Amino acid sequence: MNKKFYLICLGLSMFWSISSLVCVHFYYGVNSPQGLFLIMSMIIPGIIGLYCSTKVSHQKIRGILLFTNYLFFTYFNFMQLREIIGYLLNFLQNK
């Protein structure tokens, strides 16, 4: 495929993933239906972005894109884990 196509797909998927992450983190939270929808809708663009970032020919840019993708993924999972541990501790204290 064309390199422009991969860059456009990469830009759109990164925009969707980052905006969804910001909305979930700051506005909705993980427990609301809107937050759950945004979390689930981040999966497909994340996979598309990961695939398109491997098609970039410049080695340094490819490394930066992959690092950014994994950085957001790690941060998001850490925040979910922290929230789950908080709910468990709250549940155990109220029991």
C-alpha positions as CSV (number, residue, x, y, z in Angstrom):
1,M,0.0,0.0,0.0
2,N,0.9,3.6,-0.2
3,K,3.0,5.2,2.6
4,K,0.6,8.2,2.7
5,F,-2.2,5.8,3.4
6,Y,-0.4,4.3,6.4
7,L,0.5,7.7,7.7
8,I,-3.1,8.9,7.5
9,C,-4.4,5.8,9.2
10,L,-1.7,6.1,11.8
11,G,-2.6,9.7,12.5
12,L,-6.4,9.0,12.7
13,S,-5.9,6.0,15.0
14,M,-3.6,7.9,17.3
15,F,-6.0,10.8,17.4
16,W,-8.9,8.6,18.3
17,S,-6.9,6.6,20.9
18,I,-5.5,9.7,22.6
19,S,-8.8,11.6,22.7
20,S,-10.6,8.5,24.0
21,L,-8.0,8.1,26.7
22,V,-8.3,11.7,27.8
23,C,-12.1,11.5,27.9
24,V,-12.1,8.3,29.9
25,H,-9.5,9.5,32.3
26,F,-10.8,13.0,33.0
27,Y,-14.5,12.9,32.2
28,Y,-16.2,9.5,32.5
29,G,-14.1,7.0,34.4
30,V,-14.0,3.3,33.8
31,N,-17.3,2.4,35.5
32,S,-19.6,4.6,33.4
33,P,-21.2,3.2,30.2
34,Q,-19.6,6.0,28.1
35,G,-16.2,5.2,29.5
36,L,-16.6,1.5,28.9
37,F,-17.6,2.2,25.3
38,L,-14.6,4.5,24.8
39,I,-12.3,1.8,26.3
40,M,-13.7,-0.8,23.9
41,S,-13.5,1.5,21.0
42,M,-9.8,2.1,21.6
43,I,-8.9,-1.5,20.8
44,I,-9.3,-1.5,17.0
45,P,-7.6,1.9,16.4
46,G,-4.8,0.8,18.7
47,I,-4.2,-2.3,16.7
48,I,-4.4,-0.3,13.4
49,G,-1.9,2.2,14.7
50,L,0.5,-0.4,15.9
51,Y,0.3,-2.1,12.4
52,C,0.7,1.2,10.6
53,S,3.6,2.3,12.8
54,T,5.6,-0.8,11.7
55,K,5.1,0.2,8.0
56,V,6.9,3.5,8.5
57,S,10.3,3.2,6.7
58,H,12.3,5.7,8.8
59,Q,13.8,3.7,11.7
60,K,14.0,6.6,14.3
61,I,10.3,7.7,13.6
62,R,9.2,4.0,13.9
63,G,10.9,3.7,17.2
64,I,9.3,6.9,18.6
65,L,5.9,5.8,17.4
66,L,6.2,2.3,18.9
67,F,7.5,3.8,22.2
68,T,4.6,6.3,22.3
69,N,2.1,3.6,21.7
70,Y,3.5,1.4,24.4
71,L,3.8,4.3,26.8
72,F,0.1,5.2,26.5
73,F,-0.9,1.5,26.8
74,T,1.2,1.0,29.9
75,Y,-0.1,4.2,31.5
76,F,-3.7,3.3,30.8
77,N,-3.3,-0.2,32.2
78,F,-1.5,1.2,35.3
79,M,-4.4,3.6,36.0
80,Q,-6.9,0.7,35.6
81,L,-5.0,-1.5,38.0
82,R,-4.8,1.4,40.5
83,E,-8.6,1.9,40.3
84,I,-9.3,-1.8,40.7
85,I,-7.1,-2.0,43.7
86,G,-8.8,1.0,45.2
87,Y,-12.2,-0.6,44.7
88,L,-11.1,-3.8,46.3
89,L,-9.6,-2.0,49.3
90,N,-12.8,0.0,49.7
91,F,-14.9,-3.2,49.4
92,L,-12.8,-5.0,52.0
93,Q,-12.9,-2.1,54.4
94,N,-16.7,-1.8,54.2
95,K,-17.2,-5.6,54.7
